[in-house]
Amino acid sequence: MPNNDKKVSDAVIKRLPRYFRIFKLLQDKGRESISSSKIAEYMGVTASQVRQDFCSFGGFGQQGYGYDVAKMTEEIARILGLNRHYDMIIIGAGNIGSALANYNRFKDEGFEVKALFDLNVTKGNINGLPLFAAAELEEYIAKNNVDIAVIAVQRINAEEVLNRLSAAGVKNIWNFAPVELKGTDDIIIENINMSDSLYVLSYKLNRK
């Protein structure tokens, strides 16, 4: 069980999705248990780090047996909140916004895109999802549940969109605009920079 009294580091939290993918893959392959050392090989960390990470949420392993794959898949999904359903909207129907709307796996994982909004349209649809003019954003939020808003607009419009979402009561933002947006005590923002992984790859290949 998670230890709610202990602050978990951002580094551990960022490793959780990778742990989840590994355990889900092992479960799909019919694997029943796995050792911390084997998980460490998949993750590229030490076995000690794996054990420390899981101890942040309580003890899941069993000495001499390792980690129960089905149980760990379920536990990590619960810790990540993947046992819930989330309604999402996307602001910005350009290349990134449209690509996200067309990624059907989000719905399979409990993240359902319900609508898109764009400055340059009046009405339409993308992948069967309704596309509204940005002027209708606040009215839509007032009438519908919105757990997560995705910002996929140009840099110059990102701050304005954030302010509108905040004023309308949306508390969770997934930002794909090429600018770092700042959250508050009430608003959670996850900034995604599409170039970061490419820059890391460039760093590694230039030092081979």
Rosetta blueprint (number, residue, H / E / L):
1 M L
2 P L
3 N L
4 N L
5 D L
6 K L
7 K L
8 V L
9 S L
10 D H
11 A H
12 V H
13 I H
14 K H
15 R H
16 L H
17 P H
18 R H
19 Y H
20 F H
21 R H
22 I H
23 F H
24 K H
25 L H
26 L H
27 Q H
28 D H
29 K L
30 G L
31 R L
32 E L
33 S E
34 I E
35 S L
36 S H
37 S H
38 K H
39 I H
40 A H
41 E H
42 Y H
43 M H
44 G L
45 V L
46 T L
47 A H
48 S H
49 Q H
50 V H
51 R H
52 Q H
53 D H
54 F H
55 C H
56 S L
57 F L
58 G L
59 G L
60 F L
61 G L
62 Q E
63 Q L
64 G L
65 Y L
66 G E
67 Y E
68 D E
69 V H
70 A H
71 K H
72 M H
73 T H
74 E H
75 E H
76 I H
77 A H
78 R H
79 I H
80 L L
81 G L
82 L L
83 N L
84 R L
85 H L
86 Y E
87 D E
88 M E
89 I E
90 I E
91 I E
92 G L
93 A L
94 G L
95 N H
96 I H
97 G H
98 S H
99 A H
100 L H
101 A H
102 N L
103 Y L
104 N L
105 R H
106 F H
107 K H
108 D H
109 E L
110 G L
111 F E
112 E E
113 V E
114 K E
115 A E
116 L E
117 F E
118 D E
119 L L
120 N L
121 V L
122 T L
123 K E
124 G E
125 N E
126 I E
127 N L
128 G L
129 L E
130 P E
131 L E
132 F E
133 A E
134 A H
135 A H
136 E H
137 L H
138 E H
139 E H
140 Y H
141 I H
142 A H
143 K H
144 N L
145 N L
146 V L
147 D L
148 I E
149 A E
150 V E
151 I E
152 A L
153 V L
154 Q L
155 R H
156 I H
157 N H
158 A H
159 E H
160 E H
161 V H
162 L H
163 N H
164 R H
165 L H
166 S H
167 A H
168 A H
169 G L
170 V L
171 K L
172 N E
173 I E
174 W E
175 N E
176 F L
177 A L
178 P L
179 V L
180 E L
181 L L
182 K L
183 G L
184 T L
185 D L
186 D L
187 I L
188 I E
189 I E
190 E E
191 N E
192 I L
193 N L
194 M L
195 S L
196 D H
197 S H
198 L H
199 Y H
200 V H
201 L H
202 S H
203 Y H
204 K H
205 L H
206 N L
207 R L
208 K L
